[in-house]
Amino acid sequence: MKQAIVGFLLDEDEHWLAKLACGHHQHVRHNPPWQNRSWVISDEGRKRKIGFRINCKKCDMNAPRDWS
């Protein structure tokens, strides 16, 4: 299910997580060649992705929210 990105935070290993409108978190890594998300590296890049909709696998599994 597609959900909008509403913010970002770092996990305990300092990897970026997208905070989604549904209340779930999802890693958004830049790990070429497997994942090309160079936008996650900069503050400006992350700001441009606010509102962008990504697939939330946790919603598909009816998982509980990660945040309230």
CHARMM-style PDB file with segment names, atoms N, HN, CA, C and O in Angstrom:
ATOM      1  N   MET     1       0.852  -1.173   0.000  1.00  0.00      PROA
ATOM      2  CA  MET     1       0.000   0.000   0.000  1.00  0.00      PROA
ATOM      3  C   MET     1       0.902   1.241   0.000  1.00  0.00      PROA
ATOM      4  O   MET     1       1.843   1.323   0.789  1.00  0.00      PROA
ATOM      5  N   LYS     2       0.622   2.184  -0.864  1.00  0.00      PROA
ATOM      6  HN  LYS     2      -0.143   2.117  -1.506  1.00  0.00      PROA
ATOM      7  CA  LYS     2       1.413   3.414  -0.955  1.00  0.00      PROA
ATOM      8  C   LYS     2       1.067   4.352   0.197  1.00  0.00      PROA
ATOM      9  O   LYS     2      -0.103   4.572   0.511  1.00  0.00      PROA
ATOM     10  N   GLN     3       2.123   4.906   0.828  1.00  0.00      PROA
ATOM     11  HN  GLN     3       3.073   4.727   0.573  1.00  0.00      PROA
ATOM     12  CA  GLN     3       1.950   5.852   1.930  1.00  0.00      PROA
ATOM     13  C   GLN     3       2.902   7.029   1.733  1.00  0.00      PROA
ATOM     14  O   GLN     3       3.994   6.863   1.190  1.00  0.00      PROA
ATOM     15  N   ALA     4       2.493   8.207   2.169  1.00  0.00      PROA
ATOM     16  HN  ALA     4       1.605   8.342   2.611  1.00  0.00      PROA
ATOM     17  CA  ALA     4       3.312   9.409   2.020  1.00  0.00      PROA
ATOM     18  C   ALA     4       4.390   9.474   3.093  1.00  0.00      PROA
ATOM     19  O   ALA     4       4.167   9.102   4.245  1.00  0.00      PROA
ATOM     20  N   ILE     5       5.565   9.957   2.690  1.00  0.00      PROA
ATOM     21  HN  ILE     5       5.747  10.259   1.754  1.00  0.00      PROA
ATOM     22  CA  ILE     5       6.647  10.224   3.639  1.00  0.00      PROA
ATOM     23  C   ILE     5       6.321  11.535   4.351  1.00  0.00      PROA
ATOM     24  O   ILE     5       6.045  12.546   3.705  1.00  0.00      PROA
ATOM     25  N   VAL     6       6.354  11.514   5.682  1.00  0.00      PROA
ATOM     26  HN  VAL     6       6.579  10.693   6.207  1.00  0.00      PROA
ATOM     27  CA  VAL     6       6.060  12.719   6.462  1.00  0.00      PROA
ATOM     28  C   VAL     6       7.284  13.228   7.229  1.00  0.00      PROA
ATOM     29  O   VAL     6       7.232  14.301   7.832  1.00  0.00      PROA
ATOM     30  N   GLY     7       8.370  12.479   7.212  1.00  0.00      PROA
ATOM     31  HN  GLY     7       8.412  11.608   6.723  1.00  0.00      PROA
ATOM     32  CA  GLY     7       9.584  12.895   7.902  1.00  0.00      PROA
ATOM     33  C   GLY     7      10.636  11.799   7.837  1.00  0.00      PROA
ATOM     34  O   GLY     7      10.431  10.753   7.221  1.00  0.00      PROA
ATOM     35  N   PHE     8      11.760  12.058   8.479  1.00  0.00      PROA
ATOM     36  HN  PHE     8      11.926  12.908   8.980  1.00  0.00      PROA
ATOM     37  CA  PHE     8      12.873  11.114   8.491  1.00  0.00      PROA
ATOM     38  C   PHE     8      13.491  11.065   9.872  1.00  0.00      PROA
ATOM     39  O   PHE     8      13.412  12.029  10.633  1.00  0.00      PROA
ATOM     40  N   LEU     9      14.108   9.938  10.194  1.00  0.00      PROA
ATOM     41  HN  LEU     9      14.173   9.154   9.576  1.00  0.00      PROA
ATOM     42  CA  LEU     9      14.872   9.810  11.430  1.00  0.00      PROA
ATOM     43  C   LEU     9      15.969   8.790  11.208  1.00  0.00      PROA
ATOM     44  O   LEU     9      15.923   8.012  10.255  1.00  0.00      PROA
ATOM     45  N   LEU    10      16.961   8.794  12.095  1.00  0.00      PROA
ATOM     46  HN  LEU    10      16.998   9.426  12.869  1.00  0.00      PROA
ATOM     47  CA  LEU    10      18.058   7.835  12.020  1.00  0.00      PROA
ATOM     48  C   LEU    10      17.812   6.701  13.004  1.00  0.00      PROA
ATOM     49  O   LEU    10      17.329   6.923  14.114  1.00  0.00      PROA
ATOM     50  N   ASP    11      18.148   5.485  12.588  1.00  0.00      PROA
ATOM     51  HN  ASP    11      18.540   5.305  11.686  1.00  0.00      PROA
ATOM     52  CA  ASP    11      18.054   4.361  13.520  1.00  0.00      PROA
ATOM     53  C   ASP    11      19.323   4.296  14.360  1.00  0.00      PROA
ATOM     54  O   ASP    11      20.191   5.162  14.241  1.00  0.00      PROA
ATOM     55  N   GLU    12      19.438   3.283  15.205  1.00  0.00      PROA
ATOM     56  HN  GLU    12      18.734   2.580  15.301  1.00  0.00      PROA
ATOM     57  CA  GLU    12      20.579   3.174  16.121  1.00  0.00      PROA
ATOM     58  C   GLU    12      21.904   2.965  15.391  1.00  0.00      PROA
ATOM     59  O   GLU    12      22.965   3.201  15.968  1.00  0.00      PROA
ATOM     60  N   ASP    13      21.861   2.524  14.128  1.00  0.00      PROA
ATOM     61  HN  ASP    13      20.999   2.332  13.659  1.00  0.00      PROA
ATOM     62  CA  ASP    13      23.071   2.350  13.320  1.00  0.00      PROA
ATOM     63  C   ASP    13      23.313   3.532  12.383  1.00  0.00      PROA
ATOM     64  O   ASP    13      24.183   3.481  11.514  1.00  0.00      PROA
ATOM     65  N   GLU    14      22.527   4.604  12.574  1.00  0.00      PROA
ATOM     66  HN  GLU    14      21.820   4.646  13.280  1.00  0.00      PROA
ATOM     67  CA  GLU    14      22.594   5.833  11.770  1.00  0.00      PROA
ATOM     68  C   GLU    14      22.247   5.597  10.302  1.00  0.00      PROA
ATOM     69  O   GLU    14      22.854   6.175   9.401  1.00  0.00      PROA
ATOM     70  N   HSD    15      21.267   4.741  10.088  1.00  0.00      PROA
ATOM     71  HN  HSD    15      20.774   4.271  10.820  1.00  0.00      PROA
ATOM     72  CA  HSD    15      20.694   4.539   8.752  1.00  0.00      PROA
ATOM     73  C   HSD    15      19.369   5.297   8.722  1.00  0.00      PROA
ATOM     74  O   HSD    15      18.634   5.314   9.709  1.00  0.00      PROA
ATOM     75  N   TRP    16      19.067   5.925   7.580  1.00  0.00      PROA
ATOM     76  HN  TRP    16      19.664   5.912   6.778  1.00  0.00      PROA
ATOM     77  CA  TRP    16      17.855   6.728   7.479  1.00  0.00      PROA
ATOM     78  C   TRP    16      16.597   5.876   7.365  1.00  0.00      PROA
ATOM     79  O   TRP    16      16.542   4.884   6.638  1.00  0.00      PROA
ATOM     80  N   LEU    17      15.593   6.310   8.116  1.00  0.00      PROA
ATOM     81  HN  LEU    17      15.638   7.116   8.706  1.00  0.00      PROA
ATOM     82  CA  LEU    17      14.246   5.731   8.062  1.00  0.00      PROA
ATOM     83  C   LEU    17      13.282   6.819   7.625  1.00  0.00      PROA
ATOM     84  O   LEU    17      13.372   7.962   8.075  1.00  0.00      PROA
ATOM     85  N   ALA    18      12.360   6.456   6.743  1.00  0.00      PROA
ATOM     86  HN  ALA    18      12.288   5.528   6.378  1.00  0.00      PROA
ATOM     87  CA  ALA    18      11.276   7.362   6.395  1.00  0.00      PROA
ATOM     88  C   ALA    18      10.148   7.135   7.389  1.00  0.00      PROA
ATOM     89  O   ALA    18       9.782   5.994   7.670  1.00  0.00      PROA
ATOM     90  N   LYS    19       9.598   8.221   7.921  1.00  0.00      PROA
ATOM     91  HN  LYS    19       9.895   9.148   7.693  1.00  0.00      PROA
ATOM     92  CA  LYS    19       8.386   8.144   8.741  1.00  0.00      PROA
ATOM     93  C   LYS    19       7.219   8.287   7.772  1.00  0.00      PROA
ATOM     94  O   LYS    19       7.133   9.267   7.032  1.00  0.00      PROA
ATOM     95  N   LEU    20       6.332   7.314   7.782  1.00  0.00      PROA
ATOM     96  HN  LEU    20       6.402   6.518   8.383  1.00  0.00      PROA
ATOM     97  CA  LEU    20       5.223   7.308   6.838  1.00  0.00      PROA
ATOM     98  C   LEU    20       3.926   7.770   7.502  1.00  0.00      PROA
ATOM     99  O   LEU    20       3.762   7.648   8.716  1.00  0.00      PROA
ATOM    100  N   ALA    21       3.021   8.294   6.705  1.00  0.00      PROA
ATOM    101  HN  ALA    21       3.154   8.393   5.719  1.00  0.00      PROA
ATOM    102  CA  ALA    21       1.749   8.824   7.208  1.00  0.00      PROA
ATOM    103  C   ALA    21       0.945   7.774   7.960  1.00  0.00      PROA
ATOM    104  O   ALA    21       0.146   8.119   8.830  1.00  0.00      PROA
ATOM    105  N   CYS    22       1.140   6.515   7.644  1.00  0.00      PROA
ATOM    106  HN  CYS    22       1.789   6.234   6.937  1.00  0.00      PROA
ATOM    107  CA  CYS    22       0.395   5.430   8.280  1.00  0.00      PROA
ATOM    108  C   CYS    22       0.904   5.110   9.686  1.00  0.00      PROA
ATOM    109  O   CYS    22       0.256   4.372  10.427  1.00  0.00      PROA
ATOM    110  N   GLY    23       2.068   5.668  10.056  1.00  0.00      PROA
ATOM    111  HN  GLY    23       2.594   6.268   9.454  1.00  0.00      PROA
ATOM    112  CA  GLY    23       2.636   5.399  11.372  1.00  0.00      PROA
ATOM    113  C   GLY    23       3.758   4.380  11.356  1.00  0.00      PROA
ATOM    114  O   GLY    23       4.287   4.027  12.410  1.00  0.00      PROA
ATOM    115  N   HSD    24       4.128   3.904  10.183  1.00  0.00      PROA
ATOM    116  HN  HSD    24       3.698   4.191   9.327  1.00  0.00      PROA
ATOM    117  CA  HSD    24       5.231   2.954  10.068  1.00  0.00      PROA
ATOM    118  C   HSD    24       6.529   3.676   9.703  1.00  0.00      PROA
ATOM    119  O   HSD    24       6.508   4.799   9.201  1.00  0.00      PROA
ATOM    120  N   HSD    25       7.648   3.017   9.962  1.00  0.00      PROA
ATOM    121  HN  HSD    25       7.665   2.104  10.370  1.00  0.00      PROA
ATOM    122  CA  HSD    25       8.969   3.469   9.532  1.00  0.00      PROA
ATOM    123  C   HSD    25       9.473   2.514   8.460  1.00  0.00      PROA
ATOM    124  O   HSD    25       9.164   1.323   8.475  1.00  0.00      PROA
ATOM    125  N   GLN    26      10.252   3.053   7.532  1.00  0.00      PROA
ATOM    126  HN  GLN    26      10.503   4.021   7.520  1.00  0.00      PROA
ATOM    127  CA  GLN    26      10.842   2.198   6.497  1.00  0.00      PROA
ATOM    128  C   GLN    26      12.234   2.707   6.162  1.00  0.00      PROA
ATOM    129  O   GLN    26      12.419   3.903   5.938  1.00  0.00      PROA
ATOM    130  N   HSD    27      13.220   1.806   6.123  1.00  0.00      PROA
ATOM    131  HN  HSD    27      13.070   0.834   6.305  1.00  0.00      PROA
ATOM    132  CA  HSD    27      14.572   2.202   5.738  1.00  0.00      PROA
ATOM    133  C   HSD    27      14.574   2.720   4.301  1.00  0.00      PROA
ATOM    134  O   HSD    27      13.907   2.171   3.425  1.00  0.00      PROA
ATOM    135  N   VAL    28      15.329   3.776   4.082  1.00  0.00      PROA
ATOM    136  HN  VAL    28      15.871   4.223   4.794  1.00  0.00      PROA
ATOM    137  CA  VAL    28      15.520   4.342   2.737  1.00  0.00      PROA
ATOM    138  C   VAL    28      17.027   4.524   2.551  1.00  0.00      PROA
ATOM    139  O   VAL    28      17.566   5.610   2.764  1.00  0.00      PROA
ATOM    140  N   ARG    29      17.685   3.455   2.156  1.00  0.00      PROA
ATOM    141  HN  ARG    29      17.247   2.572   1.983  1.00  0.00      PROA
ATOM    142  CA  ARG    29      19.144   3.443   2.043  1.00  0.00      PROA
ATOM    143  C   ARG    29      19.600   3.762   0.627  1.00  0.00      PROA
ATOM    144  O   ARG    29      18.932   3.458  -0.361  1.00  0.00      PROA
ATOM    145  N   HSD    30      20.772   4.391   0.577  1.00  0.00      PROA
ATOM    146  HN  HSD    30      21.315   4.638   1.380  1.00  0.00      PROA
ATOM    147  CA  HSD    30      21.483   4.565  -0.684  1.00  0.00      PROA
ATOM    148  C   HSD    30      22.595   3.529  -0.670  1.00  0.00      PROA
ATOM    149  O   HSD    30      23.594   3.696   0.030  1.00  0.00      PROA
ATOM    150  N   ASN    31      22.426   2.454  -1.442  1.00  0.00      PROA
ATOM    151  HN  ASN    31      21.615   2.318  -2.011  1.00  0.00      PROA
ATOM    152  CA  ASN    31      23.347   1.336  -1.411  1.00  0.00      PROA
ATOM    153  C   ASN    31      23.567   0.817  -2.837  1.00  0.00      PROA
ATOM    154  O   ASN    31      23.141  -0.287  -3.177  1.00  0.00      PROA
ATOM    155  N   PRO    32      24.248   1.639  -3.677  1.00  0.00      PROA
ATOM    156  CA  PRO    32      24.420   1.226  -5.079  1.00  0.00      PROA
ATOM    157  C   PRO    32      25.191  -0.091  -5.176  1.00  0.00      PROA
ATOM    158  O   PRO    32      26.035  -0.355  -4.320  1.00  0.00      PROA
ATOM    159  N   PRO    33      24.938  -0.910  -6.166  1.00  0.00      PROA
ATOM    160  CA  PRO    33      23.968  -0.725  -7.250  1.00  0.00      PROA
ATOM    161  C   PRO    33      22.579  -1.249  -6.906  1.00  0.00      PROA
ATOM    162  O   PRO    33      21.676  -1.181  -7.739  1.00  0.00      PROA
ATOM    163  N   TRP    34      22.392  -1.769  -5.701  1.00  0.00      PROA
ATOM    164  HN  TRP    34      23.126  -1.825  -5.024  1.00  0.00      PROA
ATOM    165  CA  TRP    34      21.109  -2.386  -5.345  1.00  0.00      PROA
ATOM    166  C   TRP    34      20.005  -1.364  -5.119  1.00  0.00      PROA
ATOM    167  O   TRP    34      18.870  -1.571  -5.550  1.00  0.00      PROA
ATOM    168  N   GLN    35      20.323  -0.273  -4.453  1.00  0.00      PROA
ATOM    169  HN  GLN    35      21.244  -0.105  -4.103  1.00  0.00      PROA
ATOM    170  CA  GLN    35      19.329   0.782  -4.209  1.00  0.00      PROA
ATOM    171  C   GLN    35      19.983   2.122  -4.505  1.00  0.00      PROA
ATOM    172  O   GLN    35      20.947   2.505  -3.842  1.00  0.00      PROA
ATOM    173  N   ASN    36      19.469   2.826  -5.486  1.00  0.00      PROA
ATOM    174  HN  ASN    36      18.686   2.515  -6.024  1.00  0.00      PROA
ATOM    175  CA  ASN    36      20.025   4.116  -5.864  1.00  0.00      PROA
ATOM    176  C   ASN    36      19.135   5.225  -5.318  1.00  0.00      PROA
ATOM    177  O   ASN    36      18.216   5.693  -5.990  1.00  0.00      PROA
ATOM    178  N   ARG    37      19.419   5.631  -4.107  1.00  0.00      PROA
ATOM    179  HN  ARG    37      20.165   5.252  -3.560  1.00  0.00      PROA
ATOM    180  CA  ARG    37      18.647   6.699  -3.446  1.00  0.00      PROA
ATOM    181  C   ARG    37      19.614   7.763  -2.941  1.00  0.00      PROA
ATOM    182  O   ARG    37      19.690   8.024  -1.740  1.00  0.00      PROA
ATOM    183  N   SER    38      20.340   8.365  -3.848  1.00  0.00      PROA
ATOM    184  HN  SER    38      20.279   8.153  -4.823  1.00  0.00      PROA
ATOM    185  CA  SER    38      21.323   9.377  -3.446  1.00  0.00      PROA
ATOM    186  C   SER    38      20.660  10.577  -2.764  1.00  0.00      PROA
ATOM    187  O   SER    38      21.322  11.317  -2.037  1.00  0.00      PROA
ATOM    188  N   TRP    39      19.362  10.774  -2.993  1.00  0.00      PROA
ATOM    189  HN  TRP    39      18.824  10.173  -3.584  1.00  0.00      PROA
ATOM    190  CA  TRP    39      18.646  11.887  -2.371  1.00  0.00      PROA
ATOM    191  C   TRP    39      18.629  11.789  -0.852  1.00  0.00      PROA
ATOM    192  O   TRP    39      18.485  12.807  -0.174  1.00  0.00      PROA
ATOM    193  N   VAL    40      18.773  10.574  -0.298  1.00  0.00      PROA
ATOM    194  HN  VAL    40      18.890   9.747  -0.848  1.00  0.00      PROA
ATOM    195  CA  VAL    40      18.687  10.393   1.155  1.00  0.00      PROA
ATOM    196  C   VAL    40      19.932  10.937   1.871  1.00  0.00      PROA
ATOM    197  O   VAL    40      19.904  11.146   3.084  1.00  0.00      PROA
ATOM    198  N   ILE    41      21.002  11.161   1.141  1.00  0.00      PROA
ATOM    199  HN  ILE    41      21.025  10.991   0.156  1.00  0.00      PROA
ATOM    200  CA  ILE    41      22.268  11.589   1.734  1.00  0.00      PROA
ATOM    201  C   ILE    41      22.216  13.037   2.230  1.00  0.00      PROA
ATOM    202  O   ILE    41      22.876  13.367   3.215  1.00  0.00      PROA
ATOM    203  N   SER    42      21.454  13.896   1.574  1.00  0.00      PROA
ATOM    204  HN  SER    42      20.918  13.627   0.774  1.00  0.00      PROA
ATOM    205  CA  SER    42      21.458  15.323   1.930  1.00  0.00      PROA
ATOM    206  C   SER    42      20.138  15.762   2.569  1.00  0.00      PROA
ATOM    207  O   SER    42      19.083  15.180   2.314  1.00  0.00      PROA
ATOM    208  N   ASP    43      20.219  16.792   3.398  1.00  0.00      PROA
ATOM    209  HN  ASP    43      21.076  17.264   3.606  1.00  0.00      PROA
ATOM    210  CA  ASP    43      19.011  17.373   4.006  1.00  0.00      PROA
ATOM    211  C   ASP    43      18.039  17.828   2.920  1.00  0.00      PROA
ATOM    212  O   ASP    43      16.839  17.563   3.001  1.00  0.00      PROA
ATOM    213  N   GLU    44      18.559  18.509   1.913  1.00  0.00      PROA
ATOM    214  HN  GLU    44      19.533  18.725   1.847  1.00  0.00      PROA
ATOM    215  CA  GLU    44      17.717  19.027   0.834  1.00  0.00      PROA
ATOM    216  C   GLU    44      17.042  17.886   0.072  1.00  0.00      PROA
ATOM    217  O   GLU    44      15.863  17.979  -0.269  1.00  0.00      PROA
ATOM    218  N   GLY    45      17.777  16.825  -0.191  1.00  0.00      PROA
ATOM    219  HN  GLY    45      18.735  16.750   0.087  1.00  0.00      PROA
ATOM    220  CA  GLY    45      17.203  15.671  -0.885  1.00  0.00      PROA
ATOM    221  C   GLY    45      16.058  15.053  -0.101  1.00  0.00      PROA
ATOM    222  O   GLY    45      15.017  14.721  -0.668  1.00  0.00      PROA
ATOM    223  N   ARG    46      16.251  14.899   1.208  1.00  0.00      PROA
ATOM    224  HN  ARG    46      17.097  15.169   1.669  1.00  0.00      PROA
ATOM    225  CA  ARG    46      15.185  14.341   2.042  1.00  0.00      PROA
ATOM    226  C   ARG    46      13.990  15.288   2.085  1.00  0.00      PROA
ATOM    227  O   ARG    46      12.851  14.825   2.024  1.00  0.00      PROA
ATOM    228  N   LYS    47      14.207  16.572   2.186  1.00  0.00      PROA
ATOM    229  HN  LYS    47      15.133  16.948   2.236  1.00  0.00      PROA
ATOM    230  CA  LYS    47      13.100  17.549   2.206  1.00  0.00      PROA
ATOM    231  C   LYS    47      12.267  17.456   0.936  1.00  0.00      PROA
ATOM    232  O   LYS    47      11.043  17.574   0.984  1.00  0.00      PROA
ATOM    233  N   ARG    48      12.929  17.245  -0.203  1.00  0.00      PROA
ATOM    234  HN  ARG    48      13.923  17.149  -0.242  1.00  0.00      PROA
ATOM    235  CA  ARG    48      12.200  17.144  -1.478  1.00  0.00      PROA
ATOM    236  C   ARG    48      11.306  15.908  -1.537  1.00  0.00      PROA
ATOM    237  O   ARG    48      10.368  15.873  -2.334  1.00  0.00      PROA
ATOM    238  N   LYS    49      11.570  14.905  -0.723  1.00  0.00      PROA
ATOM    239  HN  LYS    49      12.332  14.933  -0.076  1.00  0.00      PROA
ATOM    240  CA  LYS    49      10.781  13.670  -0.742  1.00  0.00      PROA
ATOM    241  C   LYS    49       9.614  13.673   0.244  1.00  0.00      PROA
ATOM    242  O   LYS    49       8.831  12.723   0.268  1.00  0.00      PROA
ATOM    243  N   ILE    50       9.484  14.723   1.058  1.00  0.00      PROA
ATOM    244  HN  ILE    50      10.119  15.494   1.038  1.00  0.00      PROA
ATOM    245  CA  ILE    50       8.316  14.820   1.944  1.00  0.00      PROA
ATOM    246  C   ILE    50       7.063  14.854   1.062  1.00  0.00      PROA
ATOM    247  O   ILE    50       6.965  15.655   0.132  1.00  0.00      PROA
ATOM    248  N   GLY    51       6.125  13.985   1.366  1.00  0.00      PROA
ATOM    249  HN  GLY    51       6.205  13.334   2.122  1.00  0.00      PROA
ATOM    250  CA  GLY    51       4.900  13.880   0.577  1.00  0.00      PROA
ATOM    251  C   GLY    51       4.970  12.817  -0.504  1.00  0.00      PROA
ATOM    252  O   GLY    51       3.935  12.388  -1.016  1.00  0.00      PROA
ATOM    253  N   PHE    52       6.180  12.383  -0.862  1.00  0.00      PROA
ATOM    254  HN  PHE    52       7.021  12.732  -0.447  1.00  0.00      PROA
ATOM    255  CA  PHE    52       6.353  11.331  -1.861  1.00  0.00      PROA
ATOM    256  C   PHE    52       5.789  10.033  -1.296  1.00  0.00      PROA
ATOM    257  O   PHE    52       5.981   9.729  -0.118  1.00  0.00      PROA
ATOM    258  N   ARG    53       5.098   9.274  -2.127  1.00  0.00      PROA
ATOM    259  HN  ARG    53       4.942   9.521  -3.084  1.00  0.00      PROA
ATOM    260  CA  ARG    53       4.446   8.042  -1.673  1.00  0.00      PROA
ATOM    261  C   ARG    53       5.304   6.834  -2.040  1.00  0.00      PROA
ATOM    262  O   ARG    53       5.730   6.677  -3.185  1.00  0.00      PROA
ATOM    263  N   ILE    54       5.546   5.983  -1.038  1.00  0.00      PROA
ATOM    264  HN  ILE    54       5.199   6.111  -0.109  1.00  0.00      PROA
ATOM    265  CA  ILE    54       6.281   4.745  -1.256  1.00  0.00      PROA
ATOM    266  C   ILE    54       5.452   3.577  -0.752  1.00  0.00      PROA
ATOM    267  O   ILE    54       4.539   3.750   0.055  1.00  0.00      PROA
ATOM    268  N   ASN    55       5.777   2.391  -1.234  1.00  0.00      PROA
ATOM    269  HN  ASN    55       6.519   2.250  -1.889  1.00  0.00      PROA
ATOM    270  CA  ASN    55       5.040   1.205  -0.831  1.00  0.00      PROA
ATOM    271  C   ASN    55       5.391   0.836   0.609  1.00  0.00      PROA
ATOM    272  O   ASN    55       6.569   0.722   0.946  1.00  0.00      PROA
ATOM    273  N   CYS    56       4.391   0.650   1.456  1.00  0.00      PROA
ATOM    274  HN  CYS    56       3.433   0.742   1.182  1.00  0.00      PROA
ATOM    275  CA  CYS    56       4.592   0.258   2.849  1.00  0.00      PROA
ATOM    276  C   CYS    56       4.230  -1.217   3.007  1.00  0.00      PROA
ATOM    277  O   CYS    56       3.056  -1.587   3.011  1.00  0.00      PROA
ATOM    278  N   LYS    57       5.263  -2.048   3.137  1.00  0.00      PROA
ATOM    279  HN  LYS    57       6.216  -1.747   3.134  1.00  0.00      PROA
ATOM    280  CA  LYS    57       5.043  -3.486   3.298  1.00  0.00      PROA
ATOM    281  C   LYS    57       4.388  -3.805   4.637  1.00  0.00      PROA
ATOM    282  O   LYS    57       3.663  -4.793   4.756  1.00  0.00      PROA
ATOM    283  N   LYS    58       4.642  -2.967   5.651  1.00  0.00      PROA
ATOM    284  HN  LYS    58       5.231  -2.165   5.555  1.00  0.00      PROA
ATOM    285  CA  LYS    58       4.028  -3.209   6.961  1.00  0.00      PROA
ATOM    286  C   LYS    58       2.516  -3.016   6.899  1.00  0.00      PROA
ATOM    287  O   LYS    58       1.776  -3.741   7.564  1.00  0.00      PROA
ATOM    288  N   CYS    59       2.048  -2.054   6.115  1.00  0.00      PROA
ATOM    289  HN  CYS    59       2.649  -1.465   5.575  1.00  0.00      PROA
ATOM    290  CA  CYS    59       0.602  -1.881   5.930  1.00  0.00      PROA
ATOM    291  C   CYS    59       0.002  -3.111   5.255  1.00  0.00      PROA
ATOM    292  O   CYS    59      -1.077  -3.574   5.625  1.00  0.00      PROA
ATOM    293  N   ASP    60       0.722  -3.635   4.256  1.00  0.00      PROA
ATOM    294  HN  ASP    60       1.599  -3.259   3.955  1.00  0.00      PROA
ATOM    295  CA  ASP    60       0.235  -4.826   3.557  1.00  0.00      PROA
ATOM    296  C   ASP    60       0.078  -6.005   4.503  1.00  0.00      PROA
ATOM    297  O   ASP    60      -0.754  -6.881   4.270  1.00  0.00      PROA
ATOM    298  N   MET    61       0.875  -6.035   5.577  1.00  0.00      PROA
ATOM    299  HN  MET    61       1.551  -5.323   5.767  1.00  0.00      PROA
ATOM    300  CA  MET    61       0.821  -7.134   6.554  1.00  0.00      PROA
ATOM    301  C   MET    61      -0.026  -6.785   7.777  1.00  0.00      PROA
ATOM    302  O   MET    61      -0.092  -7.567   8.725  1.00  0.00      PROA
ATOM    303  N   ASN    62      -0.679  -5.612   7.766  1.00  0.00      PROA
ATOM    304  HN  ASN    62      -0.626  -4.976   6.996  1.00  0.00      PROA
ATOM    305  CA  ASN    62      -1.475  -5.133   8.896  1.00  0.00      PROA
ATOM    306  C   ASN    62      -0.664  -5.080  10.190  1.00  0.00      PROA
ATOM    307  O   ASN    62      -1.174  -5.409  11.261  1.00  0.00      PROA
ATOM    308  N   ALA    63       0.596  -4.667  10.089  1.00  0.00      PROA
ATOM    309  HN  ALA    63       1.011  -4.400   9.219  1.00  0.00      PROA
ATOM    310  CA  ALA    63       1.480  -4.558  11.260  1.00  0.00      PROA
ATOM    311  C   ALA    63       1.092  -3.355  12.115  1.00  0.00      PROA
ATOM    312  O   ALA    63       0.557  -2.379  11.590  1.00  0.00      PROA
ATOM    313  N   PRO    64       1.350  -3.406  13.421  1.00  0.00      PROA
ATOM    314  CA  PRO    64       1.062  -2.255  14.283  1.00  0.00      PROA
ATOM    315  C   PRO    64       1.974  -1.084  13.924  1.00  0.00      PROA
ATOM    316  O   PRO    64       3.044  -1.261  13.342  1.00  0.00      PROA
ATOM    317  N   ARG    65       1.525   0.109  14.284  1.00  0.00      PROA
ATOM    318  HN  ARG    65       0.655   0.253  14.757  1.00  0.00      PROA
ATOM    319  CA  ARG    65       2.279   1.325  13.993  1.00  0.00      PROA
ATOM    320  C   ARG    65       3.616   1.334  14.729  1.00  0.00      PROA
ATOM    321  O   ARG    65       3.739   0.770  15.817  1.00  0.00      PROA
ATOM    322  N   ASP    66       4.607   1.971  14.133  1.00  0.00      PROA
ATOM    323  HN  ASP    66       4.507   2.429  13.249  1.00  0.00      PROA
ATOM    324  CA  ASP    66       5.909   2.146  14.773  1.00  0.00      PROA
ATOM    325  C   ASP    66       5.943   3.412  15.633  1.00  0.00      PROA
ATOM    326  O   ASP    66       6.770   3.520  16.538  1.00  0.00      PROA
ATOM    327  N   TRP    67       5.066   4.356  15.363  1.00  0.00      PROA
ATOM    328  HN  TRP    67       4.394   4.268  14.628  1.00  0.00      PROA
ATOM    329  CA  TRP    67       5.015   5.609  16.120  1.00  0.00      PROA
ATOM    330  C   TRP    67       3.580   6.119  16.147  1.00  0.00      PROA
ATOM    331  O   TRP    67       2.737   5.713  15.347  1.00  0.00      PROA
ATOM    332  N   SER    68       3.332   7.016  17.089  1.00  0.00      PROA
ATOM    333  HN  SER    68       4.017   7.345  17.739  1.00  0.00      PROA
ATOM    334  CA  SER    68       1.969   7.569  17.169  1.00  0.00      PROA
ATOM    335  C   SER    68       1.980   9.053  16.952  1.00  0.00      PROA
ATOM    336  OT1 SER    68       0.927   9.690  16.984  1.00  0.00      PROA
TER     337      SER     68
END
